[in-house]
């Protein structure tokens, strides 16, 4: 399994590493290097330095904090200061002027981090004692910098958190008592977060306070990572965004420990751990791959490599405002056929129709689809006023059955993104289904409501 990254992705692109190590072959035939099999990258695993203050211990690694524990109980998976570019790439900072002071009951760390050839510079201070850990950063932008995220993220572990109570303090000072999701949540569990408090051991609590901007949480199990991530700056705001040269930012994360430190579990035997294989208890979920449109052509040229992943679902994108159309659909169809996988298409359709006429446009579209005459703008004909002729092509374009509908939302005046409509393309064997609207989004890419359109629905 790939090593967990603080930003919910593997450190390097898996496909790129496999192409380096297995030219002209496949994983099944030649075998992957051990580093690829264990960590998903050929880069060596960096070992951190463990810092202690009484019962509190943390691992300091390349400027970040991992595996924060009290006794043998994990309190937090990680606290990290992240600098990302406008393509979600994460910079590895150059660390200088590193100073570490450690005593029996406290420790301190000071260093300077530099990213983007000095465009982003920050001074970090870490202070730890048995009941508190504080990580602060003062950031200086020396040159205008476009980013999707710049600031702190924290990771909550699943054990002791998934399905357990949590107290959320919001930026307006209100308190929400809730629970972290036990099952994978497709949407963010909490928005506008200022502090999070949970019980990590009986009678022992930790409060994570995040300052410097607005934070929100996502469930990283969506990306196969075993944690909940709380990150800076709501994802619903426009991105990338630009930070002007000369700007200074101050951010801080503090962890406050309450309650007597839990007793460490001690082994009562020196015998090894026995593992017994039982019977079948369930079925693993289908695992798929998402292929951006810009990588569709390259993926077609590497079908053998893609097949080694064994995806059961291939997810593609058709962004009509970027000119995507029939070529991308056929590339995705070929990929899915080669992998014997289900094909799912996410289609973003620009919308310029005023809000008041959206219902009539949707009914017209549904009547046409019911007669088998869905508009086909990808082929250059049948455009419909109100959606700028941007409907997804008929199912024949992808040799599948189109499930989806459209809802008119006025084009955003500041970003011009309009509505994002998601369709699902099913195998050709499925026929005759009416269009169904699974979900739609407003111009800030936030889910507005869910609805299905069936027989008898106007």
Secondary structure, DSSP 8 states (H G I E B T S, - for coil): -----TTSS-SS-HHHHHHHHSTT--HHHH---HHHHHHSSSS-----EEEEETTEEEEEETTEEEEEEETTEEEEEEEEEEEB-TTS-B---EEEEEEEEE-SSEEEEEEEEEEGGGTEEEEEEEEEETTEEEEEEEEEESS-EEES-EEEEEEEESTTTTTSEEEEEETTS-EEEEE--SS--SS-S--SEEEEEEEEETTEEEEEEEESS-EEEEEGGGGT-SEEEEEES-TTS-SSEEE-TT-EEEEEEEEEEES--------S-------------------EEEE-GGGHHHHHTTHHHHHHT--SEEEEEEEGGGT--HHHHHHHHHHHHHHT-EEEEEEE----S-GGGHHHHHHHHHHHHHTT---BGGGTB---TTTTT-----GGGGTEEEE---------TTT----EE--EEEETT---------EEE-TTS-EEEE----TT--
